[in-house]
Amino acid sequence: MSNPSATIDNLVIGGGLAGSMVAIRLATAGRQVTLLEKERSAHHKVCGEFLSREAVDYLRQVGVDPLELGAATIRYMRLSSKRKVVETALSFTALSLSRFTLDAAMLSRAAEIGCDVQRGVFVDRLTTQDSLWLAQLRNRKSLCAQTVFLANGKHDLHGWGRPSTGQCDLVAFKLHWQLGRAQTEALREFIEIFLFSGGYGGLALVERDVANLCLVVRRSELRRIGGWTELLAAVLDDNRHVQYCLQGAKALWDRPLALSSIPYGYLAGRPSGLWCVGDQAAVIPSFTGDGMSIALHSAALATEMYLAGESANQYYRRLHAQLGRGMSLATLLSRIMVTGAGRNLALFGLSLFPSAMRWIAASTRVPEQARLAHPEPPPEPQGEAH
Ligand SMILES: Cc1cc2nc3c(=O)[nH]c(=O)nc-3n(C[C@H](O)[C@H](O)[C@H](O)COP(=O)(O)OP(=O)(O)OC[C@H]3O[C@@H](n4cnc5c(N)ncnc54)[C@H](O)[C@@H]3O)c2cc1C
């Protein structure tokens, strides 16, 4: 392992939405920042790709507009289970854009405003030494930093694992499809949420009329059924509406992306001085469609508090106060939804009370009063008077 070169001020590990947001906001405030992302180029991620209004607001604040990148508009939700289908209007206009496009745009934005973005760099380990951080890289180099923002998302960095949480027995799959013409039109402006034995999922158009199918299933159910092929067959058999949506559809990849051991309900609080953001700070169950907004919010909050001279511990306390209630409610609902009784209840509730869905959506989002504005860039240095 080579010796680290000069100490850098701010290191961001991970170039997803949270990492890019930290980098952009630090660079805007005139701070030096280096961001390391393990993937060499734009890549797909397991995600429903549904952007809530709060997420869109945070993205626009930093100059990334999903609509300009081709995002699809979503105004309605359709919930289906077995043979039943109910619809309701969303209380806000949402957007849907592939993570392939969105994350690449955020990283470009970070580089554009002066952040040192290094792609294809995998951080293997992170340790502390004399109140500095040492990041050991897979390329056998290392970096020394005064402050580290941990934004490595779904997977844990060696030695910095998140503990098991409220619901960590789900496996997620995601696959892009080209739907039939009629099905594409029927899906326009809708997000489909579907329930099936042991799990739930979503289907929505992203840019260029590609449809994104993303679902989670209990690990025990998946084991019982077999694998992805058997699971998809079981979902189509169980839910007639999803069967119709995928009739004649063509999968755009050979295999779906998969992810296991998602620590739903996790809310960070590390006593180490490390600034964890995004999924490293909070993991809300997927059906709320608010993970990205929480990732962006935690990144904005951490950066703001850091720039104001507050500590990482103070940041975690604030984050708990803002998100704790919504996270507990979402995790409880997610647990209920993967049970047979839960899915009947969900349909019954939605058909009787569309406003119940609005209440759930409002209760599991980043509270309005907690949302942050983009900071002003520092003033230009004044030239000497002539
Ligand atoms: C099944 C599922 C469906 C979801 N659907 C939605 C939805 O519809 N809407 C919504 O708002 N949210 C959704 N979410 C949540 C959302 O995907 C996450 O909250 C969000 O991606 C978190 O962003 P992040 O930046 O923290 O992590 P990520 O997006 O995972 O980014 C982390 C980055 O770090 C990089 N990295 C990882 N390890 C290293 C390393 N060691 N060294 C260097 N780089 C590293 C990765 O390559 C990656 O680019 C869903 C999540 C799941 C699991």
The ligand as an SDF file (V2000), in Angstrom:
LIG
                    3D

 53 58  0  0  0  0  0  0  0  0999 V2000
  -36.1070   -1.8250   -4.3610 C   0  0  0  0  0  0  0  0  0  0  0  0
  -35.8910   -0.3670   -4.1800 C   0  0  0  0  0  0  0  0  0  0  0  0
  -36.7250    0.5390   -4.8080 C   0  0  0  0  0  0  0  0  0  0  0  0
  -36.5620    1.9110   -4.5910 C   0  0  0  0  0  0  0  0  0  0  0  0
  -37.3980    2.7820   -5.2320 N   0  0  0  0  0  0  0  0  0  0  0  0
  -37.2890    4.1000   -5.0000 C   0  0  0  0  0  0  0  0  0  0  0  0
  -38.1300    5.0260   -5.6680 C   0  0  0  0  0  0  0  0  0  0  0  0
  -38.9350    4.6580   -6.5290 O   0  0  0  0  0  0  0  0  0  0  0  0
  -38.0240    6.3430   -5.3530 N   0  0  0  0  0  0  0  0  0  0  0  0
  -37.1200    6.8010   -4.4290 C   0  0  0  0  0  0  0  0  0  0  0  0
  -37.0920    8.0020   -4.1630 O   0  0  0  0  0  0  0  0  0  0  0  0
  -36.2630    5.9390   -3.8210 N   0  0  0  0  0  0  0  0  0  0  0  0
  -36.3060    4.6190   -4.0910 C   0  0  0  0  0  0  0  0  0  0  0  0
  -35.4320    3.7580   -3.5030 N   0  0  0  0  0  0  0  0  0  0  0  0
  -34.3980    4.2890   -2.6170 C   0  0  0  0  0  0  0  0  0  0  0  0
  -33.2090    4.8860   -3.3800 C   0  0  0  0  0  0  0  0  0  0  0  0
  -32.7900    4.0210   -4.3910 O   0  0  0  0  0  0  0  0  0  0  0  0
  -32.0650    5.1490   -2.4270 C   0  0  0  0  0  0  0  0  0  0  0  0
  -32.5480    5.7460   -1.2620 O   0  0  0  0  0  0  0  0  0  0  0  0
  -31.0060    6.0500   -3.0460 C   0  0  0  0  0  0  0  0  0  0  0  0
  -30.4390    5.4180   -4.1550 O   0  0  0  0  0  0  0  0  0  0  0  0
  -29.9110    6.3620   -2.0590 C   0  0  0  0  0  0  0  0  0  0  0  0
  -28.9180    7.1100   -2.7000 O   0  0  0  0  0  0  0  0  0  0  0  0
  -27.4050    7.0350   -2.2080 P   0  0  0  0  0  0  0  0  0  0  0  0
  -26.6810    8.0910   -2.9440 O   0  0  0  0  0  0  0  0  0  0  0  0
  -27.3650    7.0130   -0.7340 O   0  0  0  0  0  0  0  0  0  0  0  0
  -26.9070    5.5770   -2.6470 O   0  0  0  0  0  0  0  0  0  0  0  0
  -26.6660    4.9480   -4.0700 P   0  0  0  0  0  0  0  0  0  0  0  0
  -27.5670    5.4950   -5.0710 O   0  0  0  0  0  0  0  0  0  0  0  0
  -26.6660    3.4670   -3.8520 O   0  0  0  0  0  0  0  0  0  0  0  0
  -25.1980    5.4090   -4.4500 O   0  0  0  0  0  0  0  0  0  0  0  0
  -24.0460    4.9280   -3.7970 C   0  0  0  0  0  0  0  0  0  0  0  0
  -22.8600    5.0490   -4.7370 C   0  0  0  0  0  0  0  0  0  0  0  0
  -21.6650    4.6830   -4.0560 O   0  0  0  0  0  0  0  0  0  0  0  0
  -20.8680    3.8840   -4.9060 C   0  0  0  0  0  0  0  0  0  0  0  0
  -20.0390    3.0410   -4.0330 N   0  0  0  0  0  0  0  0  0  0  0  0
  -20.4840    2.0170   -3.2620 C   0  0  0  0  0  0  0  0  0  0  0  0
  -19.4660    1.4770   -2.5660 N   0  0  0  0  0  0  0  0  0  0  0  0
  -18.3610    2.1950   -2.9250 C   0  0  0  0  0  0  0  0  0  0  0  0
  -16.9890    2.0840   -2.5380 C   0  0  0  0  0  0  0  0  0  0  0  0
  -16.5790    1.1830   -1.6390 N   0  0  0  0  0  0  0  0  0  0  0  0
  -16.0950    2.9610   -3.0990 N   0  0  0  0  0  0  0  0  0  0  0  0
  -16.5170    3.8970   -3.9860 C   0  0  0  0  0  0  0  0  0  0  0  0
  -17.8030    4.0260   -4.3940 N   0  0  0  0  0  0  0  0  0  0  0  0
  -18.7260    3.1810   -3.8500 C   0  0  0  0  0  0  0  0  0  0  0  0
  -21.8730    3.0980   -5.7360 C   0  0  0  0  0  0  0  0  0  0  0  0
  -21.3180    2.6430   -6.9570 O   0  0  0  0  0  0  0  0  0  0  0  0
  -22.9920    4.1180   -5.9310 C   0  0  0  0  0  0  0  0  0  0  0  0
  -22.8630    4.8560   -7.1240 O   0  0  0  0  0  0  0  0  0  0  0  0
  -35.5450    2.3810   -3.7250 C   0  0  0  0  0  0  0  0  0  0  0  0
  -34.6700    1.4730   -3.1150 C   0  0  0  0  0  0  0  0  0  0  0  0
  -34.8360    0.1130   -3.3370 C   0  0  0  0  0  0  0  0  0  0  0  0
  -33.8950   -0.8510   -2.6750 C   0  0  0  0  0  0  0  0  0  0  0  0
  1  2  1  0
  2  3  1  0
  2 52  2  0
  3  4  2  0
  4  5  1  0
  4 50  1  0
  5  6  2  0
  6  7  1  0
  6 13  1  0
  7  8  2  0
  7  9  1  0
  9 10  1  0
 10 11  2  0
 10 12  1  0
 12 13  2  0
 13 14  1  0
 14 15  1  0
 14 50  1  0
 15 16  1  0
 16 17  1  0
 16 18  1  0
 18 19  1  0
 18 20  1  0
 20 21  1  0
 20 22  1  0
 22 23  1  0
 23 24  1  0
 24 25  2  0
 24 26  1  0
 24 27  1  0
 27 28  1  0
 28 29  2  0
 28 30  1  0
 28 31  1  0
 31 32  1  0
 32 33  1  0
 33 34  1  0
 33 48  1  0
 34 35  1  0
 35 36  1  0
 35 46  1  0
 36 37  1  0
 36 45  1  0
 37 38  2  0
 38 39  1  0
 39 40  1  0
 39 45  2  0
 40 41  1  0
 40 42  2  0
 42 43  1  0
 43 44  2  0
 44 45  1  0
 46 47  1  0
 46 48  1  0
 48 49  1  0
 50 51  2  0
 51 52  1  0
 52 53  1  0
M  END
$$$$
